[in-house]
Each structure stands twice: as structure tokens, then as C-alpha cells.
Amino acid sequence: MERNTFNILFYIRRNKLLKDGKVPILMRITINGRRWDSSLQLGVVLSQRLSELTDYN
């Protein structure tokens, strides 16, 4: 029996700012190992606190 997988991931792109100073939100869909990336045409303000919580370095 073949196993099918499906995953949706939402992430922000910190290294690219929009014109209004926000960072864009992107979506990645993965179906059976094939990936599609798409911009949601939305942005969020990246606060210093959020940056500290998500900094893995």
C-alpha cells in the first residue's frame, strides 16, 4: 500500500522586507515529497521579542 503525505508550513522571510517595513508570510505545501512555495501577500511586523524567541543560532 502506498503512503501519501500532506503538509502545510507557514513561515516568515526575515531577510526580505516589504515596502511598509513588514516581513512577508510564505506558505509551503508538500505532497508526497513534492514542494510548492507561495507568498500569501501578507506581512507582519517583526518585533525584537519574536526575533529572540525564534533565533536558533
C-alpha positions in Angstrom: 0.0 0.0 0.0 1.4 3.4 -1.0 1.6 6.0 1.7 0.5 9.6 0.9 1.7 12.6 2.8 0.5 16.1 3.0 2.0 19.0 5.0 1.4 22.8 5.1 4.1 25.1 6.7 3.7 28.8 7.2 6.9 30.8 7.7 8.3 34.3 7.6 11.1 35.5 5.4 13.2 37.7 7.7 15.8 38.7 5.2 13.4 40.4 2.8 11.4 43.4 4.0 8.2 44.7 2.3 7.8 48.4 1.3 5.9 49.0 4.6 8.7 47.5 6.7 6.9 44.3 7.4 8.3 40.8 6.7 6.4 38.6 4.3 4.5 35.4 5.3 5.0 32.5 3.0 3.4 29.1 2.7 5.0 25.8 1.7 2.8 22.8 0.7 4.4 19.4 0.5 2.5 16.5 -1.1 4.3 13.1 -1.3 7.7 14.9 -1.2 7.0 17.5 -3.9 7.1 21.1 -2.6 5.3 24.3 -3.7 6.1 27.7 -2.1 3.8 30.6 -2.3 3.6 34.1 -0.9 0.4 34.9 1.0 0.7 38.6 0.1 0.6 39.4 3.8 3.2 40.8 6.1 3.8 41.1 9.9 5.8 43.4 12.0 8.8 41.5 13.3 9.3 42.5 17.0 12.6 42.2 18.8 11.0 39.7 21.2 9.8 37.4 18.4 13.3 37.6 16.9 14.8 36.5 20.2 12.4 33.6 20.5 13.0 32.2 17.0 16.7 32.7 16.7 18.3 29.3 16.6 21.9 30.4 16.2 
